Amino acid sequence: MSASAHLYMRDAAEFSSDGRQSETALAIRRGTQRLLSGLGYAAVAEATLANGRRADLAAIGPHGEIWIIEIKSSAADLAADGKWPDYEPYCDRLSFATLPALCDLPFPEQAGLIAADAHGGEELRSPSTHPLSAARRKAMLIRLSMHAARRLSALEDPLAGF
């Protein structure tokens, strides 16, 4: 990897974390993103939804399907989370991603389950699917595209106020 590519990747990693995520959560996110990429999805981190909730990962599939993944890095993190149902109206699929050692925790049955670490991930349980309406899908595709474009623009010009 060239020096400029290495610098870009480092800056991209730093930019995609707002400081609220633990190193463990970031490792789970990386492995989950690798899994999603292998399945043909493109994911963005920390995407704000129309209801104000922020999805840990929101991914767009090759046919425009939307998959939201909520990352849980500990039992306490899962126990404290009651907001996950607020994501369901904005995706076709909803999953949780966690460390392999935490997969026995009581994750909601209707949601998918992904075991991930910094090196990759594996889908252990597929989520139930509930297709979005055409209008909601269009709105989400625009929102996620704008989010990704702003991230890329800010990487190129951090002082522009994107």
N, C-alpha and C positions, 0 to 999 in steps of 0.2 A: 504494500500500500504506500502510495506517495505521501510525502509530508503534508501536502495540502489536503489530501483526502483524509488523513488521520486527524488533522485539525478540525476539518468540517464535521467528521463523525463525533469528535469529542464535544464540539460546540452543540451539535444536534442533541446529544444525550443530555447535556447540561440544560439546554433550552426546554426539553420536554419534561423536566421535573421542576415543579414550583416550590420544592423544599418541604412539602407536606408528606411525601412518600418516604417510607423507610427503605433502607438498602434491600431488605427482603422483598418488599413490594415491587421495587424496581426490577429485581431479578425475576420475579414471577411474571411481571409485565413483559420483559424481554423474551422469555421463553414462550409465553403465550403469543406474542407477536410473531415469533418464528413459526409456531404451529399454524397460525392463521395465514401467514404468507404461503406456507406449503400447501394449504388448502385452497389457495387462489383468492384470499381476502386481502384487502389493504386496510390497515388499522390506523387510527389516530388516537392519541392518548389525551385524557382530560378534556373531553368534548362536552360543552355545555348544551343541555337540551332545552327545548322551548319552555319546560316547566321550571327551569332554573337548576335542576339537578345536574351534576357533572358525572358523566360516565367515565370510568377508569379507562376503558377501551371501547371504541365504537368502530366496527369494521364493515366495509362494503364488500359484498361478494361479487362474483363475475356476472351475475344476473340481476344486480341491484338490490339483493337482499341485505338486510341490516342485522348485524349481530352485536349485541352489547355484552361486554364481559366485565363483571365486578370482581376486583381483586381483593382477596382476604389473606392477610399474612399471619394471622394468629387466631386462636380461639376467641380471645377477647374482642378482636376486630369483628368477627362474625356475630358474636353475641350482641354487640352494640349496634348492629346494622338492622334498622327496620325500614330503610328507605328503598330497598331493592324493588318492591312492587311498582314504585313510581317510574321505573325504567321500561316496564312492559309495554306501555302504549306507544313507545318510540322504536320498537324493534320487532323483527320477525322471530328472533331467537334471543334468549337471555341465558347466560351461563355465569358460573363462578369459577375463578381460577385461584388455586392455592398451591402450597408446597405439597409434594407427594406424601410427606409425613402427616399432613393435616386432613387428608381426604376422608377420614372416618368421622369427621365432625358432622353435625346435623345440618347439612346444606338443604335448602328447599328442594323437594323432589321434582317439581315441575321445571326447575332450572337445570341446565346442563352443568357438568362438572369437568374441569380441566385440571390436571396435575402438571405443574410447571416449575422449572427452576431457570437459572440464567442461561442454560444451554439448550433448552427446548421444552416442548410440552406435549401432552397426550390427552385426547378427549376420552374421558372415562365414561361419561354418560351424556348422551345427546339430549338437548333441551326439547321441550314441546315447542311446536311452531304455531304461530298465530300471525298470518300474513297481514301486513299493514294495508290500509286503504291506499288507493293511488295518490290521493292528495297528501296524506301523511308521508308516504314514501318520497314523493317529490320534495316536500319541505325538508325532510331529513337529509336527502341526498344533497340538496343545496346547502344546508347548514354544515354538513360534514365537509363538503368541498370547500366552502369558504374558510372553515376552520383550518383545514390542511394548507390552503393557499396562504393564509395569513402567517402560519408557522414558517413556511418556506420563505416568504418575503422578509420576515423578521430575522431569519438566519442570514440573509444576504445584506440586509440593512437594519441592524439593531436600533439605530437611532431614529428611524422614520416613524416610530409610534404606531406600529401595526397592532 
